Amino acid sequence: MTDEFKMHMYGFVSTWLPVLWVFAVGACVGSLVNVLVYRLPKGLPVIVPSSRCPKCDTKLTFKENVPILGWLILRGKCKFCKQSISPEYPIIETIVAVLFAGTYLIWYKSVPGQDWFGVHWSAIRPEWAKNEILETWPAFTTLLVLLGSLVAMTLVDLKTYTIPLVLTWVPVGVALVLHPVNALLVDQFGLGYSAGTLGNWIIAIPEPGGWWWVGGCAGVILGLILANVLVATGAIGRSFADYEEWEAKALADEKAKRSEASETEIVADEESCADPKADTPEMWVMYPHARREMVRELAFLAPAAAIGYGGAILVSNLGGAADVPLWLRVLTGVLMGYLIGGAVVWGVRIFGSIVFGKEAMGLGDVHVLAAIGACMGWPDAILTFFAAVVVGLVMAVTGMIFRAKTVRMMAFGPCLAMGAILVLFGKPLIEMGLGELLHRSGPFNLP
């Protein structure tokens, strides 16, 4: 075996073995996503009981649980009852595995000036990912957790028009821990790159006026905690608390109107009336008291605004001219991303509901963009929102052109997820495009 051949083998193994490992991890996460998508809407526990066939309820063995390969080996049928197994399971596992492996390959293995399939992938990788995975694994892990959560959120939202909040809380919790950990690694060990690269690209850290933002973010979080306590004790009314009662009455009234129709029409409508919610995915749009409920939500946000402002003044005075530690700046950047991301959607929700008199956006969407902001930073959260609007418009227009059978009110959660992925992988290109647009429309270039 020649030295040249050994070098080629070493290069091949060092490049592709980590990619295969990340692919396998992604497939396992995809398997977990399948569990979450099936169990969370039903209110079932995630860990127990162990996986079973949904048809015969037989406990699955290790071989049947192997992601992707298990379905292929079984040829899409249960080993015990021989009933078909939905291909959705291996498809989701493959999608998540490809997302994970592709992210690792582009961010850590692409070489400037080298193209794959005619594309210079290194142009879209983030600045901080030019370092080794061992130096940036906390940030990389955080973004992979976000990707897995976004896939799960999208599937649940498409199926049920709801977003289990636990799917948004997990990436936020991970970001609150791992982003500051990455900052500590940079601060203590250097790791070959500047602190500014970590903070300014992964999450936008507050500077200047760092102590003001530290106090402000901490105050807003304390205000939100207080507001939730006030809601739990009944001091502040929970918004849309009477929605289910109104919906039941509205559906009963609708059914009564239908009963006055001819016998033929009753037979035709009988199937759709069997499940009152089956034919009304947009029932929430018809709720007539949206403006009133926005007043309650503004009352909910009032403690956060007041305590946040007070905290900013207090901490900025206490901190004075002292430098904010890097880990605290990064932690504050995570909180800023969480709060600003959530505020963007919540602001649209409140303003839109007041203007149109109908609930403009769901609170689940608020949590989704807040999670994206915590993991990616507040500038990326804002970009994600506008990207999601574009994605929604494209999907709506495409459905109209091809006369696709789609619901009239499309869930916005999947649009946010796709917008986040577009920003995550295309931010350098988006920045270049916006920079060129601003340059061409500058004050010296106006017609």
Summary of the structure (lengths in Angstrom):
residues: 447
radius of gyration: 25.1
end to end distance: 68.4
largest distance: 88.4
contacts: 1376
relative contact order: 0.09
helix: 72%
strand: 1%
